[in-house]
Amino acid sequence: MRKLALPDEILLSIQQPARYIGGEVNMCVKDPKDVDIRFAMCFPDVYEIGMSHLGIQILYDMFNRREDTYCERVYSPWNDLDHVMRDQGIPLFALESQDPIKAFDFLGITLQYEMSYTNVLQILDLSQIPLHARDRREEDPIVIGGGPCAYNPEPLAEFFDLFYIGEGETVYDRLLDLYKENKQKGHGRREFLLQAAGIPGIYVPAFYDVTYNADGTIGSFRPNHPAAKETITKELMVSMDDFEYIEKPLVPFIKVTQDRVVLEIQRGCIRGCRFCQAGNVYRPLRERSLDDLKHYADRLLKTTGHEEISLSSLSSSDYTQLEGLVTYLIDEFQGKGVNISLPSLRIDAFSLDVMSKIQDVKKSSLTFAPEAGSQRLRDVINKGLTEDVILSGAAKAFRGGWNRVKLYFMLGLPTEQQEDMEGIALLSEKIAESYYDTVPKEQRHGKVQIVASSSFFVPKPFTPFQWARMCTREEFLERAYLVKDKFRQMKHAKSLKYNWHEADLSVLEGVLARGDRKLSAVIEAAYKNGALFDSWGECFHNEYWMKAFEDCGIDPDFYTVRERSLDETFPWDFIDAGVSKEFLKREWKQALCGTVTPNCRQRCSGCGAKSFGGGVCYEDKN
Amino acid sequence: MKIRIKFTKQGPMKFIGHLDMMRYFQKVMRRAQVDIRYSEGFSPHQIMSFASPLGVGLTSKGEYMDIEVLSTENSKTMVERMNQAMVEGTRVLSYRHLDDSSKNAMSIVAAADYTMIFRENYRPQDMEAFFKEFMKFQAQPQILIAKETKKGQRELDLKPLLYKVERREQSVFLQVSTGSRDNVKPELVMEAFARYLGQDYLPFAMEIEREEVYADLGEEGSRRLIPLEDLGQDIE
């Protein structure tokens, strides 16, 4: 029987001990003595969140196919265990072998959202690995960062030995081979980092120097070693079908956020929404073939025993074989106790027909993401959803028996005016009205319920809005109150509900998203003040962060409300994410004129991603 | 067709709570392709019920669940198939057919066996003295405890619910009343013992293992405990 790192007394005194024991179905078991490389893969949040992440499952599967490598997992211990480990000096351990992380060769940390940055420090701290890369000794693991936030790694530059920019499937093998070779030759950490710096997509922050202008913006950003590349080009799988999908995903014992088979049908997006980082950095769109997906669906349901399968992509309706895939899933699995869930579908006749087959109409709700309240502003953000489409989709759905609608909006988008904000309430009202117009009284199941939510807009690197000024906390809240007021004036106010996100958190996210190296000190100070699990409302303490900014002499407004000029050097400009800065500038100008850019299948807009040589850019357009 | 399954829960699996064990077995059924029956409706669920929930922290050599299947292979094959779909720490021991008229395990549970052994760092210096005291404690004519119920506290006499108390080498063996009416958890007995000694109860002092779960086939006033699996027949 496996021996656990924590004694029973601790495990029986904390919440959800199953977070820390490993041993799940499909866990990879190897003898650490038989491998050359021990890799700890970390999602810096609690187990239930980390285990729901598809990317980690893909990399776990990929690394463990190598005989010379044992990849294990580690997540953030929740606050209760965190305290115990600190008090008793227990080092953080991996779930599989239960061995301390500090004994590993690599610690890979995925960076999925900015508000997990203090948890990155918790992981290092509890692992007893020096927080700063420059303080690490030969025996410490090499700490690698990856994931979407690695597209602007600078706020975390001090804490990582290297970053992997782009999709993990492509050059990790080269990196691991290099490490093994280096180790066999008896070479040390620095030699490895120097050689790693030569691998495409790998960024070693120690080999770059930054100078700043008097106003705090970046003066220069240059390699300080000949081994370091001027530009880091993101890595990408040119053809999705070239890479075998996961065979046996891990199946947790406890209920996690994503407790189902997740089938990635495509990567990238053709839509070009101007606020969306994923839609830009994952270009070009690449589909998986229908045959492969059918095969994977069968296999994954068999190997996991999950009772639900979900499709994953940024915009599933754009998958060209969607109808074939969905029909297959329904024919094969419905009636065998398997639920099918289809997020990110456009509401149209096809999707309504499918949804009425796979879910209980009375219990489910329709989701629209207009993102902005007026057509003018939807054109600014290039969200190709019109009021007509929403209203006709809703009317069709109401006729089909639905009476609950969820609407997602953003507040604080560039050029936003009062009419745009009020439009959120007006659009919600029109949808409610359409219910009462469409469905005769005797066929109604109670009132229509419309829930509109606003998040606050956070400008992200590698989007046309990377130049945009972000609102202050007060501006955000004023806008939310204005919308709330408008909702109160609506005739169907009783059928409408409006809520909005936490403003402080959005502001902080905005600081970190477009931050530079100077923020490493702030993140460390906030962590030392006690900031942890910042993305969890009940754990978030804005004062820890405000004190950190003050103590470090850094003004958060510099990163958020400042106007950026078109020729400013951004901290992430040394990365080539596929979309060129020229394209983004063009899009920013188009946005300000309210001009819509057609999607990739309508017309190529020359974003730069075609240079990767695959995907939608080469699709036969006739 | 009704099937009764006996399984073990060992090692780190003791940290998996009852509801998660149910979820775990639902997925085992699918991986092992057991032709289990589903309920009707929009969200069908497997027809499956557990005999008696085991507390987090306890291991077991004899857990039970009942399922209904539409078709089945023989017992040996099914045991093997399920075991191939399970993780370390859980093993199916038997897979037996029940008469259609059989009551489900949950409704007939009457008693369970437990063994308890001290964890290394909690073991009393003088084990003889411990057992001497413990035997004196259980031999009292009445063992009154306050039991928490939904309606508040009520006083309960443990004595008639302790069917067997024995020393087995360095461990304590208990056979106690179990089920929906008078459910005695072994921890409750040890807590009462600590109070009897005038000491603080140490919840982690002992490792507890459930050995077997029984139904009572005795007539009025007498007790005839039969392991739940003995009510079913192997499928050849």
Interface residues (C-beta under 8 A of the other chain):
Chain A: M1 R2 L4 D8 E9 L11 L12 P17 A18 I21 G22 G23 E24 V25 M27 V251 F253 I254 K255 L301 K302 T303 T304 G305 H306 E307 G337 N339 Q359 D360 K363
Chain B: Q10 G11 P12 M13 F15 I16 G17 D20 R23 Y24 Q26 K27 V28 M29 R30 R31 Y38 F42 S43 P44 H45 Q46 V56 G57 A85 V87 E88 G89 R119 P203 F204 E207
